[in-house]
Amino acid sequence: METIHKIGRRKTAVARVYLSEGKGEITVNDKSFDSYFTTEMLKYKVVQPLMLTENTESFDVKAKVFGGGITGQAEAIRLAITRALVELNEEHRLVLKPEGLLTRDPRMVERKKFGQKKARKKFQFSKR
């Protein structure tokens, strides 16, 4: 099996994931997976598609991720891993699709409008 390359995005984070056969090692930006993601929730988000398809010990994942915050980066990696697993075996779609892992979350930060303090917040109004 050759290396599978996929891209995942979330907010402003972009993750490029390279999936290859191995013994379950995950590296993010040339760091170990445990040192890059500190909380257990973020670690779970990244490993979730591998756990659902029971492939935690059979693939090595190398991820390059930039932009956004740590949560957006974790979710971008999750989407890219999911896409790679579906390309590898189409039967994985039946497990991953009901969990909502194949949908790209479209929510982005709303832009600031002119004449306002923020996107929705207005400047203080003075009647007199």
Secondary structure, 3 states (H helix, E strand, C coil): CCCEEEEEEECCEEEEEEEEECCCCEEECCEEHHHHCCCHHHHHHHHHHHHHCCCCCCEEEEEEEECCCHHHHHHHHHHHHHHHHHHHCHHHHHHHCCCCCCCCCCCCCCCCCCCCCCCCCCCCCCCC
